[in-house]
Amino acid sequence: MRRPASIYPWLSERKLQGWVQKARNREEYQKRTAIWMTLKGPFPAHRVAGLLGVSKQAVWLWVSQYNRMGPEGLQRRGRGGRRNAVLSLAQEADLLERLQKRAQQGDPPRAVQVREEISKATGRDVSISYVYRLFGRIGWSKFMGLP
C-alpha cells in the first residue's frame, strides 16, 4: 500500500479550511475536502476516496494537481470543446441562418451544396458527415428532407 500523499503548503491550514468552505458545488467541495483530509489526516488515498465516494485515482489526480499548481490547479477545464471545429461559432451561426432563409423561400440546400460552400469559405475540404451533423444541430434530417 502506498503511503499517504503529502500536500504542498500553498495555503495555511486556516486558509485551506476557509477555501474548502467556500466551494460552490458538490464537485468542488469533494476536491477541496480531499486535499484537506490528505493534509490533516494524513489519510491514504483509498480512505479519502471511500469517505468521499470517489475513486482513489481521482484523489491522487486532485492531490497532484493541487501540489503542482495550487488551488487553481483544481479548476475544471473540461474535456469537451470545439478543438477540431471547421467553422467558428459565429461563422456557423451565420451559415445556418442563410440556410434556413433559403429553405423558407422554397430552395432547401442540399448537403453537397453546403459542403462546397463550407469548403470555399474555409479553404479546406470537409466531409459530408460534418454537413449532416451541422444539419442535425438545427433539426434537419437527411432522411426526412429539410423543413
C-alpha positions in Angstrom: 0.0 0.0 0.0 1.3 3.5 -0.8 2.0 5.9 1.9 -0.3 8.9 2.3 0.3 11.7 -0.1 1.9 14.9 1.1 0.3 18.3 0.4 2.4 21.2 -0.8 1.8 24.2 1.6 0.2 26.6 -0.9 -2.2 27.8 1.8 -2.0 27.8 5.6 -4.3 25.4 7.4 -6.7 28.2 8.3 -6.9 29.5 4.7 -7.3 25.9 3.4 -10.2 25.3 5.7 -11.9 28.5 4.6 -11.1 27.6 1.0 -12.9 24.3 1.5 -16.0 26.0 3.0 -16.2 28.4 0.0 -16.8 25.6 -2.5 -19.6 26.5 -4.9 -20.8 23.0 -5.8 -20.5 19.3 -4.8 -17.7 18.5 -7.2 -15.6 21.4 -6.0 -16.3 20.5 -2.3 -15.2 16.9 -2.9 -11.9 18.0 -4.4 -11.2 20.6 -1.7 -12.2 18.2 1.0 -9.9 15.5 -0.4 -7.0 18.0 -0.2 -7.9 19.0 3.3 -8.3 15.4 4.5 -5.0 14.4 3.0 -3.3 17.2 4.8 -5.0 16.8 8.1 -5.1 13.0 8.3 -2.8 12.1 6.7 -5.3 9.6 5.2 -4.2 7.4 2.3 -6.0 8.0 -1.0 -8.2 4.9 -0.7 -9.5 6.0 2.6 -10.3 9.6 1.4 -11.9 8.1 -1.7 -14.1 5.8 0.4 -15.2 8.6 2.6 -16.0 11.0 -0.3 -17.5 8.4 -2.6 -15.0 8.9 -5.4 -12.2 6.7 -6.9 -8.7 6.7 -5.4 -7.4 7.6 -8.8 -9.4 10.8 -8.6 -8.0 11.6 -5.2 -4.4 11.1 -6.5 -5.2 13.3 -9.5 -6.5 16.1 -7.3 -3.6 15.9 -4.9 -1.2 16.0 -7.9 -3.0 19.0 -9.5 -3.0 20.9 -6.2 0.6 20.2 -5.5 1.7 21.3 -9.0 -0.5 24.4 -9.4 -2.0 25.2 -6.1 -5.7 25.9 -5.6 -6.1 27.0 -9.2 -5.0 23.5 -10.3 -8.3 22.1 -9.3 -10.4 24.3 -11.5 -12.3 22.2 -14.0 -11.1 22.7 -17.6 -13.4 20.1 -19.1 -12.8 17.6 -21.7 -15.2 18.7 -24.4 -14.9 21.6 -26.7 -14.5 22.6 -30.3 -10.9 21.5 -30.8 -11.3 20.5 -34.4 -14.0 22.9 -35.4 -14.2 23.7 -39.1 -16.1 27.0 -38.6 -16.1 29.3 -35.7 -19.4 29.6 -33.7 -20.1 32.9 -35.4 -19.4 31.6 -38.9 -21.6 28.5 -38.2 -24.5 30.6 -36.9 -24.2 32.9 -40.0 -24.2 29.9 -42.3 -27.2 28.3 -40.6 -29.2 31.5 -40.7 -28.6 31.7 -44.5 -29.5 28.1 -45.0 -32.7 28.5 -43.1 -33.7 31.6 -45.1 -33.1 29.6 -48.3 -35.2 26.7 -47.0 -38.0 29.0 -46.1 -38.0 30.5 -49.6 -38.6 27.1 -51.0 -35.0 26.4 -52.1 -33.8 23.9 -49.5 -30.0 23.5 -49.7 -28.6 20.1 -50.5 -25.8 18.6 -48.4 -23.3 18.6 -51.3 -24.0 22.3 -52.0 -23.5 23.2 -48.3 -20.3 21.1 -48.3 -18.9 23.1 -51.3 -19.9 26.4 -49.6 -18.1 25.5 -46.4 -15.0 24.3 -48.3 -14.9 27.5 -50.2 -15.3 29.6 -47.0 -12.6 27.7 -45.0 -10.2 26.8 -47.8 -10.2 23.1 -46.8 -12.2 20.1 -47.6 -14.9 19.0 -45.2 -16.6 15.6 -45.0 -20.3 15.2 -45.9 -20.8 13.8 -42.3 -19.8 17.2 -41.0 -22.6 18.8 -43.1 -25.1 16.2 -41.8 -24.0 16.9 -38.2 -24.5 20.6 -38.9 -28.0 19.9 -40.2 -28.7 17.8 -37.1 -27.8 20.8 -34.9 -30.7 22.7 -36.4 -33.1 19.8 -36.6 -32.8 18.9 -40.2 -32.6 15.3 -41.3 -31.0 13.7 -44.4 -33.8 11.1 -44.4 -36.9 13.2 -43.8 -35.9 16.0 -46.0 -35.5 19.6 -45.0 -38.1 21.7 -43.2 
